[in-house]
């Protein structure tokens, strides 16, 4: 009889502990600390805004892109909402060696992203093959509006959420 009582007490104790632990996990997952963090290696998709064409070296030229889909962290919180603006800079340009321009490359460096009206530094690189267009003006490198780019965060990214007001 004492074994039965001890077994029953053990079962009740384990059930109570697992219930408390489950509540702690749920509380932790739903906690909003006002900060969203993405790990290095997070993939982000964006779309280039406006067409850009260059006749000479475009090094240092600035472009913008818009994030195509919400970027979520491990807790499924939206850290970078769709529509956020990414600032880019031409970091490297390899001129074409062939008339078709198929071997031309433009490397873009991400500089920042604007999330909920706040600016945050962001580090990533994107390599593009510009469109093979030669115009009478002599442009040799063109990146068209609507060009889809994918980039991977080079380091951890953290964005604080605005407190109150319109996001």
Secondary structure, 3 states (H helix, E strand, C coil): CHHHHHHHHHHHHHHHHHHHHHHHHHHHHHCCCCEEEECCCCEEEEEEECCEEECCCCCCCEEEEEECCCEECCCCCEEECCCCEEEEEEEEEECCCCCCCCCCEEEEEEEEEEECCEEEECCCEEEECCECCCCCCCCCEEECCCCEEEEECCCCEEEECCCCCCC
